[in-house]
Amino acid sequence: MKIGRVIGNIVATRKDERLVGHKLLILRTLVPDDSGKLLSPKGHEGTVVAVDLVGAGVGEVVIFCSGSTARASVGSAPAPIDAAVIGIVDTVDVYDRKAP
């Protein structure tokens, strides 16, 4: 699982029939720094299109999975899905590993 922020929506009137009825979101991957602040990587390598399974909206921090786990989370029929939003984050606590 990974953490990301929803930065947009995608509307596709023509798409694979197995995706009909699913909302598509644009996510920006986030990584916590030592202070617990969530930062996004530079450039476009941290941008992902994901199927929304939980009703997330733009600006929300979410948990998402990718690969075969994402495909399995959408349903029994195999679908062309590489990422799926599976949770909306309420809080993130990162503890300093250097502390005794």
Secondary structure, DSSP 8 states (H G I E B T S, - for coil): -EEEEEEEEE--SS--GGGTT-EEEEEEEEEE-TTS-EE--SSSTTEEEEEESS---TT-EEEEEETHHHHHHH-SS--S-SEEEEEE-S------TT--
